């Protein structure tokens, strides 16, 4: 027998509330076209004038200098300000970094100022290329092969669409080390649906040695103003 009156209204209200609660918890199906997610994500990164980044490694090891992590801000066309944690012959060291106008400057521990140097001295490529569309982080995205959707994941307080794939080692951005370009790098990319912003990229490959290690890059604060002043001379 159909239910009517106050009881029917209460039942309908409960059903609507349950549906709304389900939608709020992220139960909506994730997009199934990983190529579209990647394409929109690259456009979002390439459109931003600046971004804040954090870098973390796991399993990084090797002789000489190994990058352990870092954080900072990058802006187009080639500005960067940040701090990197590196290991030099087994000794952990934190260095401050400035880059602009093609120059790369480092302030080692206990130093009073910045010195112009080659970024490869610290186990990295030129970090000022981070936002370069052809050499920076976004250049990873169109190079990904064997794309597949991994559904939705949480990145901090946000819900993101996750796409996984493989990257030919030979196309790895210069900002990251790679000891064997012939070995594919496994990649997952987390993209915020509403803005298409890349929030996190995780790369697994032979970065510092023949053994696999993991680098995780998180991008936030898209478009925040940044101006880097490097030492004269």
N, C-alpha and C positions, 0 to 999 in steps of 0.2 A: 504494500500500500504506500503511495507517495506520501512523503512527510511535508506538511505545510505549516504555516504560521511561524511563531517565534522559534520553534525548534529547527525549522528549515533554514531560517535566517542565520541561526547560530552555526549550523552545520556548514553553510556556505562560507561564512566568515572564517571559520577554522580552516577550511580548504584553501582559501585565498591566503591566509597568514602562513600556512605551511608552504605554499608555493613560493611566496616571497622570501621566507626564511631559507629555502633551498637555493634560490637564486643568489641570495646574499652570501651564501657559503661557497660560492664558486662551483655549483653543481652543473652549470651550463656546459655543454660539450665544447671542448677545445677545437679550434680550427684544424682541418685535416689537410690543408695545403701548405706543407712546410716551405715550398719554394716561394709562395707569396709572403709568408712571414719573414723570410730571409731578405727578400727584395725590399719590403717596406722598412725593415730594420736598417738596411744599408742606407736607404734614403734619409732616415731620421738621423743617423750618425753623421752623414755627409752634410746635412743641413745645419747642424749646430755649430755656433761659433766657438764654443768652449765646452769643457766637461771636466768633472772631477773624477779621478781614478784611484783605485787601490789595487795592489798586486800582491798576491800571496803564492808561495810555492810549497810543494810537499814532495819529499823524496829527492830534492835537488842535491846533487853531489858531483864532484869532479875536481880535477886539479886546477890550480890557478885561482881565478875569481869566479864565484858562483852567486847569482842573484837570488836572495831569499825572499824579498818582498819590497814594498814601497808604496808611496801614496803621493798625490800632488794634483796639480791642475794643468791642463793643456789648452791652448787656444790657437786658432788659425792665424797666420799660416804655419808658424814654426816656433811658438812660444811654449815654454814649460817651466814650472817651478815645483819642486818636490823634494822628497827624501827617499833614499834607497838603502835597504839593508843588504849588505853583501858579505860573502865569506871569502877572505883572501888567504889562501894556503891554510885553511882550517880555522882562521881567526875571524870572528864576526866583527864587522865594521859598519857604522852608519855614516852615510855621506849626504850632504845637501847638494842639490843640483839646480842649475839654472841653464836654460837654453833659449836662444833667440838669434835671429839673423845668421843662422849657420854656425854659431859658436856654441860650444858645450863647456860649462864651467862647473867645477866641483869644489866643495869645501869639506875636506876630510876632518875627522875628529881632531880637536885641539888646535886647528888652524884658525886664524883670525880673519881670513878672507877667502875669496874664490880664486881658483887657478884654472885657466883654459887648458883643456886636455882632450884626449880622444875617448869617446864613450866606450869603445871596445876594451879599454884598460880595465873597465869595471864589469866586463862580461855582458854588456848589452850593446845593441845597435843604437842609432841616434834616436833618443826618445822623443825628440821634437817632431818626428814624423807620425806620432800616434794618431793624429786626425787626418793625415794625408789620404785621400780617397784611393790612391793606387798603391801606396806603400805602407799605409797605416793599418790600424786594427780592422776597419770596415772592409779592407781588401780580402780578408778571410772569407767573408760571407758568400760572394758569388763563386768562390773557388771550391766551396764545399761540395762533396760528392756523396752518393748514397744517402741522401736526405731522408729523414723520417721524423714524424711528429711523436714526441714523448708525452703529450698531454699537457696538463697544467701543473705547475709547481709553485711553491712559495719562495720568494726571495725577500727575506726580512718580513716586512708587513705587507708586501705586495704579492699579487698573483700574476704569474707570467706564463706565456706559452713557451714550451721548451722544444727545441729542434736539435737533432743530433745528426752528425755526419762525419766524414773524413776529409782531411785536408792534405794534399800532396806536400811533403816536407819542403819541396823546392819552392813553394809559394808562401812559406811562412814569412810574416812581416819582419823586416830587419831589426825591429826593436827587441825581438826575442831571439835568444841563442838557439842553435840547432846543430848538433854534432853529426847528424846523418840525414841529409835531405832526401835520401832515397826511401826512408821509412815514413809511411803516412802518420799523420797526427790525428788523434781522435778529438772531436770537438763537440761540446754542447753549448747552445746559445739560448739564453732566457730573455724573452722579449715581452715588454708590457703591452697588452692588447690595445689599450685606449690611445697610447701615444706612439706606439711602434718603437719606443726607445729600447736599445740593447741595455739590459741591466747587468747581465753577467755572462761572461764567456769562460768556459773551462777547457783547457787544452792539455792533452796527455801525449807525450812523445819523448824522444831521446834528446832533450834540450841541452843538458850539461854533460851527459855521458851516454854510453850505450844503453844504460838502464833507463826505463821510462820514469819520468817525473811529471808532476802536474803544476800548471800555472793557472791561477784563477784571477781574472780581471773583472772588477766591478766598476760600472760607470754610473755616476749620479750627477746631480746639479747641472744639467744641460743648460747652456746659454748664460751662465753666470759671468759677469765682467772679469777680465783678467788682463793685466799688463805687466810684462816682465822687463825689468831693467838689468842689463848685464854690465859687468865692470868695463870701464873704458880701456882701450888698448888691446 
